[in-house]
Amino acid sequence: MNAYQLIMKLQLKMQDPVFANKFNEAVSKLNSIPGLQQQVLKIAQINNENQRQKALDKLPTEVKSTVTEILNLLES
């Protein structure tokens, strides 16, 4: 999925208030760490599950669950 497709998918999902609340909570956690937001966008664009998992493994331990939650929300 390229960046444009990711943004379009996110805009559609943000119309659902439940999704929007969960997503905004998770993103607010990530915004406290500089540079992490760009890293998450790169990971979200990875289609290969093995490559995505390797990229997730490189993230700090305390943010892995939040990033995984965001990715799961986007894929649901």
N, CA, C and O atoms as a CHARMM CRD file, in Angstrom:
* protein
*
  304
    1    1 MET  N      0.85300  -1.16100   0.00000 PROA 1      0.00000
    2    1 MET  CA     0.00000   0.00000   0.00000 PROA 1      0.00000
    3    1 MET  C      0.90700   1.23400   0.00000 PROA 1      0.00000
    4    1 MET  O      1.80200   1.35300   0.83600 PROA 1      0.00000
    5    2 ASN  N      0.67000   2.14000  -0.93600 PROA 2      0.00000
    6    2 ASN  CA     1.48300   3.34700  -0.96300 PROA 2      0.00000
    7    2 ASN  C      0.90100   4.39400  -0.00800 PROA 2      0.00000
    8    2 ASN  O     -0.16300   4.18900   0.57600 PROA 2      0.00000
    9    3 ALA  N      1.60000   5.49800   0.14100 PROA 3      0.00000
   10    3 ALA  CA     1.19400   6.51900   1.11800 PROA 3      0.00000
   11    3 ALA  C     -0.19500   7.07600   0.79900 PROA 3      0.00000
   12    3 ALA  O     -0.99400   7.30800   1.70700 PROA 3      0.00000
   13    4 TYR  N     -0.48000   7.28900  -0.47200 PROA 4      0.00000
   14    4 TYR  CA    -1.78800   7.82800  -0.85100 PROA 4      0.00000
   15    4 TYR  C     -2.91500   6.86500  -0.47100 PROA 4      0.00000
   16    4 TYR  O     -3.94100   7.28800   0.06100 PROA 4      0.00000
   17    5 GLN  N     -2.72400   5.58300  -0.74200 PROA 5      0.00000
   18    5 GLN  CA    -3.73700   4.58800  -0.39400 PROA 5      0.00000
   19    5 GLN  C     -3.93900   4.51300   1.11500 PROA 5      0.00000
   20    5 GLN  O     -5.06000   4.35300   1.59600 PROA 5      0.00000
   21    6 LEU  N     -2.84700   4.63000   1.84600 PROA 6      0.00000
   22    6 LEU  CA    -2.91900   4.60600   3.29900 PROA 6      0.00000
   23    6 LEU  C     -3.73000   5.78600   3.82300 PROA 6      0.00000
   24    6 LEU  O     -4.56900   5.62300   4.70900 PROA 6      0.00000
   25    7 ILE  N     -3.48400   6.95800   3.28100 PROA 7      0.00000
   26    7 ILE  CA    -4.21600   8.15800   3.71200 PROA 7      0.00000
   27    7 ILE  C     -5.69500   8.04100   3.36300 PROA 7      0.00000
   28    7 ILE  O     -6.54900   8.39400   4.17600 PROA 7      0.00000
   29    8 MET  N     -6.00300   7.55700   2.18000 PROA 8      0.00000
   30    8 MET  CA    -7.40700   7.40300   1.77000 PROA 8      0.00000
   31    8 MET  C     -8.12800   6.39400   2.67100 PROA 8      0.00000
   32    8 MET  O     -9.27200   6.61600   3.07000 PROA 8      0.00000
   33    9 LYS  N     -7.45900   5.29900   2.98300 PROA 9      0.00000
   34    9 LYS  CA    -8.05500   4.28600   3.85900 PROA 9      0.00000
   35    9 LYS  C     -8.30200   4.86300   5.24600 PROA 9      0.00000
   36    9 LYS  O     -9.34500   4.62000   5.85300 PROA 9      0.00000
   37   10 LEU  N     -7.34100   5.62300   5.73900 PROA 10     0.00000
   38   10 LEU  CA    -7.47300   6.23200   7.06200 PROA 10     0.00000
   39   10 LEU  C     -8.61300   7.24100   7.08600 PROA 10     0.00000
   40   10 LEU  O     -9.37400   7.28800   8.05200 PROA 10     0.00000
   41   11 GLN  N     -8.74100   8.04400   6.04400 PROA 11     0.00000
   42   11 GLN  CA    -9.83600   9.01400   5.98800 PROA 11     0.00000
   43   11 GLN  C    -11.19200   8.32800   6.01300 PROA 11     0.00000
   44   11 GLN  O    -12.11500   8.80300   6.67400 PROA 11     0.00000
   45   12 LEU  N    -11.32000   7.22700   5.30700 PROA 12     0.00000
   46   12 LEU  CA   -12.59100   6.48700   5.31100 PROA 12     0.00000
   47   12 LEU  C    -12.90000   5.91400   6.69000 PROA 12     0.00000
   48   12 LEU  O    -14.03100   5.99800   7.16700 PROA 12     0.00000
   49   13 LYS  N    -11.89100   5.33600   7.32200 PROA 13     0.00000
   50   13 LYS  CA   -12.09600   4.71900   8.63200 PROA 13     0.00000
   51   13 LYS  C    -12.34200   5.75300   9.72800 PROA 13     0.00000
   52   13 LYS  O    -13.01500   5.45400  10.71400 PROA 13     0.00000
   53   14 MET  N    -11.81200   6.95200   9.57300 PROA 14     0.00000
   54   14 MET  CA   -11.97800   7.98300  10.59100 PROA 14     0.00000
   55   14 MET  C    -13.42400   8.47500  10.67500 PROA 14     0.00000
   56   14 MET  O    -13.77600   9.18500  11.61700 PROA 14     0.00000
   57   15 GLN  N    -14.25000   8.11500   9.72300 PROA 15     0.00000
   58   15 GLN  CA   -15.66000   8.48200   9.77300 PROA 15     0.00000
   59   15 GLN  C    -16.39800   7.67500  10.84300 PROA 15     0.00000
   60   15 GLN  O    -17.47100   8.07200  11.29700 PROA 15     0.00000
   61   16 ASP  N    -15.82300   6.55000  11.23800 PROA 16     0.00000
   62   16 ASP  CA   -16.39000   5.73300  12.31000 PROA 16     0.00000
   63   16 ASP  C    -15.87700   6.27700  13.64300 PROA 16     0.00000
   64   16 ASP  O    -14.67100   6.25000  13.89300 PROA 16     0.00000
   65   17 PRO  N    -16.78400   6.77700  14.51600 PROA 17     0.00000
   66   17 PRO  CA   -16.33500   7.39500  15.77000 PROA 17     0.00000
   67   17 PRO  C    -15.57800   6.44800  16.70600 PROA 17     0.00000
   68   17 PRO  O    -14.66500   6.88100  17.41000 PROA 17     0.00000
   69   18 VAL  N    -15.94000   5.18100  16.72300 PROA 18     0.00000
   70   18 VAL  CA   -15.24000   4.21400  17.58000 PROA 18     0.00000
   71   18 VAL  C    -13.79300   4.05300  17.09800 PROA 18     0.00000
   72   18 VAL  O    -12.85100   4.09300  17.89000 PROA 18     0.00000
   73   19 PHE  N    -13.64400   3.87100  15.80300 PROA 19     0.00000
   74   19 PHE  CA   -12.29800   3.75900  15.22500 PROA 19     0.00000
   75   19 PHE  C    -11.50500   5.03500  15.47800 PROA 19     0.00000
   76   19 PHE  O    -10.34200   4.98100  15.87900 PROA 19     0.00000
   77   20 ALA  N    -12.13200   6.17000  15.24300 PROA 20     0.00000
   78   20 ALA  CA   -11.44600   7.46200  15.40400 PROA 20     0.00000
   79   20 ALA  C    -10.93400   7.64500  16.82900 PROA 20     0.00000
   80   20 ALA  O     -9.81300   8.11500  17.02300 PROA 20     0.00000
   81   21 ASN  N    -11.72800   7.28800  17.81700 PROA 21     0.00000
   82   21 ASN  CA   -11.29900   7.42100  19.21000 PROA 21     0.00000
   83   21 ASN  C    -10.10900   6.51600  19.51700 PROA 21     0.00000
   84   21 ASN  O     -9.12500   6.95500  20.11200 PROA 21     0.00000
   85   22 LYS  N    -10.20600   5.25400  19.11000 PROA 22     0.00000
   86   22 LYS  CA    -9.10900   4.31600  19.35800 PROA 22     0.00000
   87   22 LYS  C     -7.83400   4.76000  18.65200 PROA 22     0.00000
   88   22 LYS  O     -6.74400   4.71900  19.22200 PROA 22     0.00000
   89   23 PHE  N     -7.98800   5.18400  17.40800 PROA 23     0.00000
   90   23 PHE  CA    -6.83700   5.59200  16.61800 PROA 23     0.00000
   91   23 PHE  C     -6.18200   6.84700  17.21100 PROA 23     0.00000
   92   23 PHE  O     -4.95800   6.91900  17.32400 PROA 23     0.00000
   93   24 ASN  N     -6.99600   7.82100  17.58200 PROA 24     0.00000
   94   24 ASN  CA    -6.45800   9.06000  18.14400 PROA 24     0.00000
   95   24 ASN  C     -5.74600   8.82200  19.47900 PROA 24     0.00000
   96   24 ASN  O     -4.73200   9.46200  19.75700 PROA 24     0.00000
   97   25 GLU  N     -6.26000   7.92300  20.29400 PROA 25     0.00000
   98   25 GLU  CA    -5.59700   7.59100  21.56600 PROA 25     0.00000
   99   25 GLU  C     -4.22500   6.97000  21.30800 PROA 25     0.00000
  100   25 GLU  O     -3.23700   7.33000  21.94800 PROA 25     0.00000
  101   26 ALA  N     -4.18100   6.03200  20.36100 PROA 26     0.00000
  102   26 ALA  CA    -2.91500   5.36700  20.06000 PROA 26     0.00000
  103   26 ALA  C     -1.90900   6.34400  19.46000 PROA 26     0.00000
  104   26 ALA  O     -0.72700   6.30400  19.80100 PROA 26     0.00000
  105   27 VAL  N     -2.36500   7.20800  18.57900 PROA 27     0.00000
  106   27 VAL  CA    -1.46500   8.16900  17.94200 PROA 27     0.00000
  107   27 VAL  C     -0.94200   9.18600  18.95800 PROA 27     0.00000
  108   27 VAL  O      0.21200   9.60600  18.86900 PROA 27     0.00000
  109   28 SER  N     -1.76100   9.57800  19.90100 PROA 28     0.00000
  110   28 SER  CA    -1.30000  10.53400  20.90800 PROA 28     0.00000
  111   28 SER  C     -0.16400   9.94500  21.74700 PROA 28     0.00000
  112   28 SER  O      0.72800  10.67100  22.18400 PROA 28     0.00000
  113   29 LYS  N     -0.19700   8.63300  21.97100 PROA 29     0.00000
  114   29 LYS  CA     0.89400   7.97200  22.68500 PROA 29     0.00000
  115   29 LYS  C      2.18800   8.05100  21.87500 PROA 29     0.00000
  116   29 LYS  O      3.26800   8.26800  22.42400 PROA 29     0.00000
  117   30 LEU  N      2.06100   7.87200  20.57100 PROA 30     0.00000
  118   30 LEU  CA     3.24600   7.85800  19.71300 PROA 30     0.00000
  119   30 LEU  C      3.82800   9.25500  19.48800 PROA 30     0.00000
  120   30 LEU  O      5.03300   9.39700  19.28100 PROA 30     0.00000
  121   31 ASN  N      2.99500  10.26500  19.52600 PROA 31     0.00000
  122   31 ASN  CA     3.47400  11.61900  19.24900 PROA 31     0.00000
  123   31 ASN  C      4.45200  12.12100  20.29600 PROA 31     0.00000
  124   31 ASN  O      5.16100  13.09800  20.05700 PROA 31     0.00000
  125   32 SER  N      4.50300  11.48300  21.43100 PROA 32     0.00000
  126   32 SER  CA     5.42700  11.91600  22.48300 PROA 32     0.00000
  127   32 SER  C      6.87000  11.48300  22.19000 PROA 32     0.00000
  128   32 SER  O      7.80000  11.94000  22.85400 PROA 32     0.00000
  129   33 ILE  N      7.05600  10.61300  21.20600 PROA 33     0.00000
  130   33 ILE  CA     8.40100  10.13700  20.86600 PROA 33     0.00000
  131   33 ILE  C      8.79200  10.69300  19.49800 PROA 33     0.00000
  132   33 ILE  O      8.18000  10.33400  18.49200 PROA 33     0.00000
  133   34 PRO  N      9.80400  11.56400  19.44600 PROA 34     0.00000
  134   34 PRO  CA    10.20200  12.18700  18.18100 PROA 34     0.00000
  135   34 PRO  C     10.64300  11.16800  17.13100 PROA 34     0.00000
  136   34 PRO  O     11.38900  10.23700  17.43400 PROA 34     0.00000
  137   35 GLY  N     10.18000  11.35000  15.90700 PROA 35     0.00000
  138   35 GLY  CA    10.58000  10.50500  14.78900 PROA 35     0.00000
  139   35 GLY  C      9.82500   9.20200  14.66600 PROA 35     0.00000
  140   35 GLY  O      9.91800   8.52300  13.64300 PROA 35     0.00000
  141   36 LEU  N      9.09000   8.84900  15.67700 PROA 36     0.00000
  142   36 LEU  CA     8.40700   7.55300  15.66100 PROA 36     0.00000
  143   36 LEU  C      7.23700   7.54700  14.67600 PROA 36     0.00000
  144   36 LEU  O      6.94200   6.52400  14.05900 PROA 36     0.00000
  145   37 GLN  N      6.58700   8.67500  14.53700 PROA 37     0.00000
  146   37 GLN  CA     5.42700   8.75200  13.63800 PROA 37     0.00000
  147   37 GLN  C      5.83300   8.40900  12.19500 PROA 37     0.00000
  148   37 GLN  O      5.11600   7.68400  11.50500 PROA 37     0.00000
  149   38 GLN  N      6.95800   8.92000  11.75200 PROA 38     0.00000
  150   38 GLN  CA     7.42800   8.62400  10.39300 PROA 38     0.00000
  151   38 GLN  C      7.77600   7.14300  10.25500 PROA 38     0.00000
  152   38 GLN  O      7.52700   6.53500   9.21400 PROA 38     0.00000
  153   39 GLN  N      8.34300   6.58000  11.29400 PROA 39     0.00000
  154   39 GLN  CA     8.69700   5.16500  11.28200 PROA 39     0.00000
  155   39 GLN  C      7.44200   4.30000  11.17100 PROA 39     0.00000
  156   39 GLN  O      7.43100   3.30500  10.44600 PROA 39     0.00000
  157   40 VAL  N      6.39800   4.67800  11.88500 PROA 40     0.00000
  158   40 VAL  CA     5.13800   3.92000  11.84800 PROA 40     0.00000
  159   40 VAL  C      4.51200   4.00800  10.45700 PROA 40     0.00000
  160   40 VAL  O      3.97500   3.01700   9.96200 PROA 40     0.00000
  161   41 LEU  N      4.57300   5.16800   9.82900 PROA 41     0.00000
  162   41 LEU  CA     4.03200   5.29900   8.47400 PROA 41     0.00000
  163   41 LEU  C      4.77300   4.38800   7.50200 PROA 41     0.00000
  164   41 LEU  O      4.15600   3.78100   6.62700 PROA 41     0.00000
  165   42 LYS  N      6.07600   4.29200   7.65000 PROA 42     0.00000
  166   42 LYS  CA     6.84900   3.39600   6.78600 PROA 42     0.00000
  167   42 LYS  C      6.44500   1.94200   7.01800 PROA 42     0.00000
  168   42 LYS  O      6.28500   1.17700   6.06700 PROA 42     0.00000
  169   43 ILE  N      6.28400   1.57200   8.27000 PROA 43     0.00000
  170   43 ILE  CA     5.91000   0.19300   8.60000 PROA 43     0.00000
  171   43 ILE  C      4.51600  -0.12500   8.06300 PROA 43     0.00000
  172   43 ILE  O      4.27200  -1.22800   7.57500 PROA 43     0.00000
  173   44 ALA  N      3.61100   0.83300   8.15200 PROA 44     0.00000
  174   44 ALA  CA     2.23500   0.60900   7.68100 PROA 44     0.00000
  175   44 ALA  C      2.19000   0.35900   6.18000 PROA 44     0.00000
  176   44 ALA  O      1.25800  -0.27900   5.68900 PROA 44     0.00000
  177   45 GLN  N      3.17400   0.84800   5.45100 PROA 45     0.00000
  178   45 GLN  CA     3.19200   0.67800   4.00100 PROA 45     0.00000
  179   45 GLN  C      3.82700  -0.64000   3.56100 PROA 45     0.00000
  180   45 GLN  O      3.79300  -0.97300   2.37600 PROA 45     0.00000
  181   46 ILE  N      4.39800  -1.38300   4.48600 PROA 46     0.00000
  182   46 ILE  CA     5.03000  -2.66800   4.15400 PROA 46     0.00000
  183   46 ILE  C      3.94800  -3.73300   3.98700 PROA 46     0.00000
  184   46 ILE  O      3.15900  -3.98100   4.89900 PROA 46     0.00000
  185   47 ASN  N      3.92400  -4.35200   2.81800 PROA 47     0.00000
  186   47 ASN  CA     2.91800  -5.38500   2.53700 PROA 47     0.00000
  187   47 ASN  C      3.36200  -6.76900   2.98400 PROA 47     0.00000
  188   47 ASN  O      2.52600  -7.59400   3.35300 PROA 47     0.00000
  189   48 ASN  N      4.65400  -7.03400   2.95600 PROA 48     0.00000
  190   48 ASN  CA     5.18800  -8.33700   3.32500 PROA 48     0.00000
  191   48 ASN  C      5.17800  -8.47100   4.84600 PROA 48     0.00000
  192   48 ASN  O      5.79700  -7.67100   5.54800 PROA 48     0.00000
  193   49 GLU  N      4.48300  -9.47300   5.34700 PROA 49     0.00000
  194   49 GLU  CA     4.31000  -9.65000   6.80200 PROA 49     0.00000
  195   49 GLU  C      5.64900  -9.88800   7.51400 PROA 49     0.00000
  196   49 GLU  O      5.85600  -9.39200   8.62100 PROA 49     0.00000
  197   50 ASN  N      6.55100 -10.64000   6.88800 PROA 50     0.00000
  198   50 ASN  CA     7.85800 -10.90200   7.50900 PROA 50     0.00000
  199   50 ASN  C      8.67600  -9.62200   7.62900 PROA 50     0.00000
  200   50 ASN  O      9.29600  -9.37300   8.66300 PROA 50     0.00000
  201   51 GLN  N      8.67800  -8.80900   6.57200 PROA 51     0.00000
  202   51 GLN  CA     9.41200  -7.54700   6.61000 PROA 51     0.00000
  203   51 GLN  C      8.79100  -6.59900   7.62700 PROA 51     0.00000
  204   51 GLN  O      9.50100  -5.87700   8.32900 PROA 51     0.00000
  205   52 ARG  N      7.46400  -6.60400   7.70300 PROA 52     0.00000
  206   52 ARG  CA     6.78000  -5.75000   8.67000 PROA 52     0.00000
  207   52 ARG  C      7.15400  -6.15100  10.09500 PROA 52     0.00000
  208   52 ARG  O      7.39200  -5.29300  10.94500 PROA 52     0.00000
  209   53 GLN  N      7.20300  -7.45200  10.34800 PROA 53     0.00000
  210   53 GLN  CA     7.54900  -7.92600  11.69300 PROA 53     0.00000
  211   53 GLN  C      8.98600  -7.56100  12.05000 PROA 53     0.00000
  212   53 GLN  O      9.27000  -7.20200  13.19200 PROA 53     0.00000
  213   54 LYS  N      9.89300  -7.65100  11.07900 PROA 54     0.00000
  214   54 LYS  CA    11.28000  -7.25900  11.32900 PROA 54     0.00000
  215   54 LYS  C     11.37100  -5.77700  11.67200 PROA 54     0.00000
  216   54 LYS  O     12.11900  -5.38900  12.56900 PROA 54     0.00000
  217   55 ALA  N     10.61200  -4.95000  10.96100 PROA 55     0.00000
  218   55 ALA  CA    10.60700  -3.51400  11.23400 PROA 55     0.00000
  219   55 ALA  C     10.01900  -3.22900  12.61900 PROA 55     0.00000
  220   55 ALA  O     10.51500  -2.36600  13.34300 PROA 55     0.00000
  221   56 LEU  N      8.96400  -3.95500  12.98000 PROA 56     0.00000
  222   56 LEU  CA     8.37100  -3.79500  14.31100 PROA 56     0.00000
  223   56 LEU  C      9.35100  -4.20700  15.40800 PROA 56     0.00000
  224   56 LEU  O      9.38600  -3.59000  16.47300 PROA 56     0.00000
  225   57 ASP  N     10.13300  -5.23200  15.15400 PROA 57     0.00000
  226   57 ASP  CA    11.09800  -5.70300  16.15200 PROA 57     0.00000
  227   57 ASP  C     12.18400  -4.67700  16.44200 PROA 57     0.00000
  228   57 ASP  O     12.78900  -4.69900  17.51500 PROA 57     0.00000
  229   58 LYS  N     12.43500  -3.78200  15.49800 PROA 58     0.00000
  230   58 LYS  CA    13.45800  -2.74800  15.68000 PROA 58     0.00000
  231   58 LYS  C     12.96900  -1.58000  16.53700 PROA 58     0.00000
  232   58 LYS  O     13.76900  -0.75900  16.98600 PROA 58     0.00000
  233   59 LEU  N     11.65900  -1.50900  16.76300 PROA 59     0.00000
  234   59 LEU  CA    11.09900  -0.40800  17.55000 PROA 59     0.00000
  235   59 LEU  C     11.37600  -0.61200  19.03900 PROA 59     0.00000
  236   59 LEU  O     11.59200  -1.73700  19.49200 PROA 59     0.00000
  237   60 PRO  N     11.36700   0.48500  19.79200 PROA 60     0.00000
  238   60 PRO  CA    11.53100   0.34600  21.25100 PROA 60     0.00000
  239   60 PRO  C     10.40600  -0.51200  21.83700 PROA 60     0.00000
  240   60 PRO  O      9.26800  -0.46200  21.37000 PROA 60     0.00000
  241   61 THR  N     10.73100  -1.28100  22.84300 PROA 61     0.00000
  242   61 THR  CA     9.79600  -2.22900  23.45200 PROA 61     0.00000
  243   61 THR  C      8.51200  -1.55600  23.93000 PROA 61     0.00000
  244   61 THR  O      7.42300  -2.10200  23.75500 PROA 61     0.00000
  245   62 GLU  N      8.63300  -0.37300  24.53300 PROA 62     0.00000
  246   62 GLU  CA     7.46700   0.28900  25.11700 PROA 62     0.00000
  247   62 GLU  C      6.44900   0.77500  24.09000 PROA 62     0.00000
  248   62 GLU  O      5.31400   1.08400  24.45400 PROA 62     0.00000
  249   63 VAL  N      6.82800   0.84900  22.81700 PROA 63     0.00000
  250   63 VAL  CA     5.87300   1.33500  21.81900 PROA 63     0.00000
  251   63 VAL  C      5.37800   0.25300  20.86700 PROA 63     0.00000
  252   63 VAL  O      4.48100   0.50900  20.06300 PROA 63     0.00000
  253   64 LYS  N      5.93900  -0.94100  20.94000 PROA 64     0.00000
  254   64 LYS  CA     5.53900  -2.01100  20.02300 PROA 64     0.00000
  255   64 LYS  C      4.05000  -2.31200  20.09100 PROA 64     0.00000
  256   64 LYS  O      3.40700  -2.49300  19.05700 PROA 64     0.00000
  257   65 SER  N      3.49800  -2.36800  21.29500 PROA 65     0.00000
  258   65 SER  CA     2.07700  -2.70200  21.42000 PROA 65     0.00000
  259   65 SER  C      1.20200  -1.60900  20.82900 PROA 65     0.00000
  260   65 SER  O      0.17300  -1.90200  20.22000 PROA 65     0.00000
  261   66 THR  N      1.59500  -0.35600  21.00100 PROA 66     0.00000
  262   66 THR  CA     0.81400   0.74900  20.44700 PROA 66     0.00000
  263   66 THR  C      0.87000   0.73400  18.92700 PROA 66     0.00000
  264   66 THR  O     -0.15100   0.93000  18.26700 PROA 66     0.00000
  265   67 VAL  N      2.04000   0.50500  18.37100 PROA 67     0.00000
  266   67 VAL  CA     2.18700   0.45000  16.91300 PROA 67     0.00000
  267   67 VAL  C      1.40400  -0.73400  16.35700 PROA 67     0.00000
  268   67 VAL  O      0.73900  -0.60800  15.32900 PROA 67     0.00000
  269   68 THR  N      1.47600  -1.86100  17.01400 PROA 68     0.00000
  270   68 THR  CA     0.72100  -3.03800  16.58000 PROA 68     0.00000
  271   68 THR  C     -0.77200  -2.75400  16.61600 PROA 68     0.00000
  272   68 THR  O     -1.50400  -3.17600  15.72100 PROA 68     0.00000
  273   69 GLU  N     -1.22800  -2.04800  17.63400 PROA 69     0.00000
  274   69 GLU  CA    -2.64200  -1.68900  17.73800 PROA 69     0.00000
  275   69 GLU  C     -3.06000  -0.80400  16.56200 PROA 69     0.00000
  276   69 GLU  O     -4.12200  -1.01400  15.97600 PROA 69     0.00000
  277   70 ILE  N     -2.23800   0.17400  16.21900 PROA 70     0.00000
  278   70 ILE  CA    -2.54700   1.06500  15.09300 PROA 70     0.00000
  279   70 ILE  C     -2.61300   0.26600  13.79100 PROA 70     0.00000
  280   70 ILE  O     -3.54300   0.43800  13.00200 PROA 70     0.00000
  281   71 LEU  N     -1.63700  -0.60000  13.56700 PROA 71     0.00000
  282   71 LEU  CA    -1.63200  -1.40500  12.34500 PROA 71     0.00000
  283   71 LEU  C     -2.85200  -2.31600  12.27400 PROA 71     0.00000
  284   71 LEU  O     -3.44200  -2.48300  11.20600 PROA 71     0.00000
  285   72 ASN  N     -3.22900  -2.90200  13.39700 PROA 72     0.00000
  286   72 ASN  CA    -4.42300  -3.75200  13.42100 PROA 72     0.00000
  287   72 ASN  C     -5.68500  -2.94700  13.14100 PROA 72     0.00000
  288   72 ASN  O     -6.58700  -3.42600  12.45500 PROA 72     0.00000
  289   73 LEU  N     -5.75300  -1.72600  13.66800 PROA 73     0.00000
  290   73 LEU  CA    -6.90700  -0.87900  13.39800 PROA 73     0.00000
  291   73 LEU  C     -6.99900  -0.55800  11.90700 PROA 73     0.00000
  292   73 LEU  O     -8.08700  -0.56900  11.33200 PROA 73     0.00000
  293   74 LEU  N     -5.87300  -0.27800  11.29300 PROA 74     0.00000
  294   74 LEU  CA    -5.86700   0.05100   9.86600 PROA 74     0.00000
  295   74 LEU  C     -6.24800  -1.14000   8.99300 PROA 74     0.00000
  296   74 LEU  O     -6.85600  -0.97800   7.93500 PROA 74     0.00000
  297   75 GLU  N     -5.88600  -2.33000   9.44600 PROA 75     0.00000
  298   75 GLU  CA    -6.17300  -3.52400   8.65200 PROA 75     0.00000
  299   75 GLU  C     -7.56900  -4.07600   8.87700 PROA 75     0.00000
  300   75 GLU  O     -8.05000  -4.87400   8.07200 PROA 75     0.00000
  301   76 SER  N     -8.23200  -3.66900   9.95500 PROA 76     0.00000
  302   76 SER  CA    -9.55900  -4.22700  10.25600 PROA 76     0.00000
  303   76 SER  C    -10.63100  -3.66800   9.36000 PROA 76     0.00000
  304   76 SER  O    -11.79800  -4.03800   9.48900 PROA 76     0.00000
